[in-house]
Amino acid sequence: MIMKRFLTIIAIFALSLVTAFGQEARQQGSKNDTDWWQKVQTEKIAYFTSEMSLTTEEAQAFWPVYNAYQSRCNEAHMATMKALWTMKKAFDDNADFSGKDAQHFLDDYLDAYRTECKTMSDFPNYSGILPPEKEAKLYVAEEMFRMKMIGKLRGSHNK
C-alpha cells in the first residue's frame, strides 16, 4: 500500500512537471509550444481513456475530477518553482548572500515544496466514479504515459 502510494506520488509529480513546462510555454506565448502542449493533452486523454477502458459515463464523471486535481498540483508545483527561481536569482545577484537572507528564501522554498507534496498526496476519491480495477489502471496509465513522453522528448533531442 505504501509503495503504491509512493509510486503514485512519483507518477503525479512527473506529470505535474510536464504540465508545468507546458504552462510555462503557454506563458511565453509561443504558438508552437502551445500547439505542442495541446497535442500532449489530447494524446493523454486518448491514452488514459483507452488504457482504462472508460465508458462514456465514466469519462464524463472522471475527467473533471482528474483535471481539477491536476490543476491544483500544477499550481502548487509552479509556486515551488517560483520560490526556487527566486532563491536562485538572489544567489546569482548577491555573491555574499548568507545568513538571515538565505534562511528567508530557503523557508519560502521549503514551505512551497511541502505544500506541493501535500497537494499531490491528497488524491481525489474516485470510488464513486470508477471501479477499483479502473482506478488501478489510472495509476499504471499515468506512469506509462509519463515514460512514453520522456521517450519522445529524448528522441526529439537526438535528432
RAZI-V890272 format. One record per residue. PSI is psi in degrees with one decimal (* if undefined). Layout:
psi->(PSI	PSI)
This chain:
psi->(-45.7	-41.2	-40.4	-45.5	-42.9	-47.7	-36.0	-43.2	-42.8	-45.9	-44.1	-39.9	-43.6	-43.2	-35.6	-31.8	-45.1	-43.0	-42.5	-42.8	-36.6	-41.4	-40.3	-41.6	-41.0	-38.2	-29.4	-12.8	13.1	121.7	-39.6	-41.8	-39.7	-42.8	-42.8	-45.1	-41.6	-39.1	-43.0	-45.1	-40.4	-43.4	-38.8	-46.7	-46.0	-43.6	-49.4	-45.4	-42.5	-50.4	-33.6	-6.9	49.7	135.4	168.7	-42.9	-43.3	-43.8	-41.4	-33.7	-35.3	-50.4	-40.6	-39.2	-46.2	-45.2	-38.2	-42.0	-46.4	-37.9	-44.7	-43.2	-41.6	-42.0	-42.9	-39.8	-40.8	-36.1	-39.3	-45.4	-37.0	-44.1	-38.8	-47.0	-32.0	-43.2	-43.7	-44.4	-40.2	-41.1	-42.4	-36.2	-19.2	100.3	-30.1	35.6	121.5	-178.6	-127.3	-41.0	-47.2	-41.8	-38.1	-49.7	-38.8	-45.0	-43.4	-45.3	-48.6	-37.7	-45.0	-41.0	-42.2	-41.1	-41.6	-46.3	-42.1	-44.3	-45.4	-29.5	-6.7	72.9	144.3	156.9	106.2	-0.3	-31.2	-6.1	-45.0	146.0	158.2	-37.7	-31.9	-33.1	-41.0	-40.7	-31.0	-49.4	-35.7	-44.9	-38.9	-46.6	-42.5	-39.5	-42.0	-45.4	-36.8	-44.3	-40.1	-42.7	-42.1	-42.5	-41.6	-42.3	-37.2	-26.2	-17.6	-2.8	*)
